[in-house]
Amino acid sequence: MAPNDRAPGPDGSQAVKRTLGGLSGIALGLRELRNEGWGTGHAARRAGLRPRHGYLAVGAAQT
């Protein structure tokens, strides 16, 4: 399901398109965070990350 793939009707409404676009943005943001090296299992400790960043990632992924 992509925001632009919806047919006319309730599934094609702007609200549904915005929601799908937002969910897509969450997935892209998580991918970017991981690709920056924060989730790739590096042994070196990464500076700047706190438990709240982990909670954000988990909560976003659950959505």
C-alpha positions, 0 to 999 in steps of 0.5 A: 500500500502506497499513498498514491495507489489508493482508488477513489472512495474512502481509501483514496481520501486525503486522510488515508493518504496522509496516514500512509505517507506518515507510516512510510516516513516512520519506516524510512526514518528508522532505516536511516537511523540504522544505516548511520551505524546506530543499530548495526552491532558495532562494538564501540560505544556510540555517543549521544544516544539515550534510552529514549532513542531506543524507546522511540525506535521501538514505539515507531516500529510497533506502529 
